[in-house]
Amino acid sequence: MLIQNEKPDVTMRTGRLGSSDAAAILGIPGAFSTPVQVYMAAIGEGSPREATLRMELGSDFEGAIMERYSRLTGNTVGLHGEACHPQYPFIVDHPDGVVHPDGPVVEAKFCGTDQCDSWGEDGSDEVPPIYRAQGIVHMACWDRGSCEYPVLFGNRDWRILRLERDPMAEDRVVSAMARFFENHVAKRIPPDPTTRSDATLLWPKETEGQLVVANAEIMDLLHGLGNLETEAKEYQVAVDAAKTKLAAYLGLATAIVDENGVPLVTHKSQTRKGYEVKPWEGRVLRITKAGKAITGGNDCDSRNHTSTEE
């Protein structure tokens, strides 16, 4: 059974950190935001993150996922509650649900079928790191012993994973969030930018007439950038040469295969709607999954563009 509570306004971020901010603060790869974006939202100067189709679908399917979870487990779930961390009230949590009276926190996820391998099997605790951090904050704020993740993978698979409370992991995550708030948000000192968009977010406009004199570190960066750009050009030349050789080996054949007949390189037909495509423009190298395993899984772009579709 589901109990519908009043949904809190999760857009009110000023002076707060939430469970979804934990991954960014910890620097976990794949986090949906950067530390600078978290900081800007917490001081009330951030802009809402543009919703992707996957995010919108996740929101649309959340109710159905929670309904199915409640039906399959028999749990009574209260939806859309709010709780603060007992020691750090600026850490405010809004999970998808909490099992009554004292059961696990519930975090529903809608994932594409391409993410099946990122999650463990049904009943396991193999939760991707960005969502593990989120669950740790859920349990800390609600003082619950576990967090369950009902996950729907498109229309292909359904799993419920369970993360048990770990005091040591909780201390690491919560302490990192507390330090971030105290060192950056409370003092209004932004963290170092990690992307070029971070820099634009922090310094959107230049100050007319203000100059920065290049010090030794800046000069080293400029020299290093020049070397990197030269290396990148040389690398691209080498990549193009390798792809040209592969195209020559492939010729007009259907595929390059390994000793077991497994395709490694094929041609993919390329068309352009409304345009005439010449024969040599319509044949694009395609590295198969088996081929990517040999290259190390790197995406090679080609026409020379190489598609990495399976």
N, C-alpha and C positions, 0 to 999 in steps of 0.2 A: 504494500500500500504506500502511496505517496502522499505526503502532507505538504501542501503548498503554503510556504511562508511568504511574507511580503518581500519582494526582491529588492535588495539594497542597491543603491546607485553606485555601481562599480567605477563610474567615470570620475568620481570624486577622489583624486589621487594626491592632492596637495597635502604635504606633511605626512605622507604614508608610504609604506612599502607593502607589496602584496606577494603572495606565494609565486605568482608568475614572474616576479622580478628576480627570484633567487638564482636562476640559471645564468642570467646576464651578469649579476654581481659576482658570481663564482667563476665567470669566464668559461662556462661550459660550451663547447662547440655546438652549433646548431640552435643556440638561444634565439628567441624571437625578437630580441631587442639588444641594444648595447648598454653598457654602464652609463654613458652620457644620456641616452634616451630615458633611462630610468631616473637619472638625476633631474633632467628637465621636467619630467612629469611630476616628480615629487616636490619641486619648487613652484609648480603651477605654471610653467612656461612651455610645457610640451604640447604637441599636437597629437590628436588621436591617430593611432596606427591604421593605415588603410587596410580594410578587410580584404583578404584574398577569398577566392571561391571556396577553398578548403575551410577557411575559418567560418564563412557563412554557413556552409553545410554542417560543420560541427555544431554551430549554434542551433540550426534547424532540427538536427537529429537528436540533440541532447535530451529532450523530453522523452522521445521514444526509447532511447537507450536506457534512461533511468527507469522507465516503466517496465521494460523487459528485465532489467536487473532485479527490480523489486519482486516481479512475478516469479522469476527463477529461483531466487534466494529465499523468498518469503519474508524479507526484511521490510520493516516500516521505515521509510526514508523521508526525512524532512528536507525540503528543498530551499536553497538560496538563503542560508543563514549567514550571520556575520559574527566573527570572534576576533579578539585582539590577543596578542601574546601576553602572558601574565607579567613578564618582566620588561618587555619592550612594547608599550602600547601603540607605537607607531607602525608596528607590523600588524596589519589588518588582513584577515583572511575571509574569502568568499568561495567556499567549495561548492561543487554542484549539489552535494547532499551530505547528510549525516544520518547514520542509522540510529533510530531510537530503541531503547533509552540511552545506551552507552556503547553502541557498536562502532564499527569503523567509519571513517570519513570516506566519501565516495567521490571519485573524480572520473566523469564519463569522457570517453574519447571516441571521436570518429576519425578514422585514418583511411588513407588510400590503400589499395591492395599492394602497392609498391612498398609499404611500410611493414608488411607482415613479418619480415625477417628482423626488424628492429626490436620487436617485442618477444618475450619468452612464451613458452607454452601456457595453455590454460592452467591456472592454479599456481603458477610459479611466481617468483618475485623479480624476474628479469625485466625490469621497467627501464626504458631509456633514461639516461642521466638527467635530461632537462625536466622530465616529468617526475623522476624520483625526487629531485630537489623540491619540486612543488608539493609532493606528498609529504615530505618531511616537515615542511612549514605547516601544512594542514594539521598534522598530528600534534605539532607543538602548540598551535593556537587553540585547538579544541580539546587537548589533553586526552587523546584517544590512542589506543594501542596498535592500531593498524589503519592502513588506507587501502581501499579496494578500487581497482580500475576496470570497470566494464568497458571493453573496447570492441567497436564494430569496424571491420575492415571492408569498406564498400558493401557489396552484397555477397561477399565470399566467405567471411569467417567471423566468429564471435568468440571472445575470450574474457575471462575475469581473472586479473592478476591481483596479488595481495602483497603489500609491503608492510613488514612489521616494524614497529618503532625501535629505533636504534639510538640510545642516548648519546653515543660518541659522534655519530653522523649528525644528529640534531644540533649538538653543540657547535660543530664546525659550521654548519649552514647558518644557524641563527646568529652566531658570533660575527660571521662575515657580513651579514645584513646589518647588524647593529653598528659595526665599525664603519660601514659604508654610510649609514645615516649620520652618524656622529661626525665623521671626518669630512663629509661632502655636503649632505643635505642641510644639516643644522648650521654649518659654517658657510653655506652657499659657496663652496669651493668645488668646481666641477672636477670629475675624474679626467684622466688623460684620454683624449680621443683615440679610438681604435680603428676608425674608418674615416674616409674623406668626408662622408656625409655628416659624421660627428662634428668635424671641424666647421662645416657650414652651419650646423645647428648652433654651435657655441658662438660663432663670430659671423653672423649673417651679413653684416655691413662693415665696410672699412671705415676707418677714421681718416678723414681727408687731411693730408699733410703729415700724418704720423709715419715715421720711418723706423725700421729695425736694422741696426748695424750687425752685419754677419760676424758671428764669433767663430771660434775654431770648430765647434760642434756643427754649426750650420754649414761651414765650408766642407767638412768631412761628408756631411749628408749630400751636398751637391755633387761632390766628386763620386761618391758611391752611387748616386742616382745615374750619373752618366755611364758608369761602368755597367750597371744593371741594364740600362737601355741598350747598350752595345751587345751585351750577352743575350738579351731577349731577341734582338734582330738576328744574331747568329743562330740561336736556337730555332727560330722560325724557319730560317733557310734550311737547316738540317732536317726539320720536321717535313717541310714541303718536299725535299729531295727523297726522303724515305717513302713518303706517300706516292710520289711519282714512280719510284721503283716498284712498289707494290702494284700500282695500276698497270705497269708494264708486264709484270709477271702474270697478272690476272687476264690482261688482254680482253678477248671476247669470250673467255670462259665464264661459266656460271659462278664458280667459287674457287677459292684456295682452301684446301682441306688439310687436316693433319693425317697422320698415318692410319688413323682409325676412321677416316672419312668424315670427321666432324668439321663443318665449315668454320673457317677463321676469318676470311675476307670475302665479301660478295659485292655485287653492285646493287644499288638501290635506285629505282626509277625516280627521276626528279621531273616534276611538271610544274608549269606556271599557268595558272588560270588566266585566259585571255591573251596569252603570249605564245608565239611560236617558239618551241624549244628545239634547238639543233641537236642532232644525235650525240655529239660529244659533250653537250651541256647537260644532257639528261641522264648521264651515267655517273653516279656519285659513289665513291668508296664507302663501304659500310663494314665496320669492325664488329664481329659478332661477340656474344658473351664469352665464348671460348677464346676468341682473339684478344679480348680485353684482359682476360686472365694472364695472357702472355705479356701484354704491354704494361701490366701492373694496374689495369683498371682505369688508366687515364683517358679522359675524353679527348679524342683527336678530332678537330674540326676540319672539314675539307671540301672543296671542289676546286681547287683541292679542298673539299670539306669532307670530313668523315663522320657519318652518322653513327651513334652508339646505340641505336635502338636494337632490341633483341628480336 
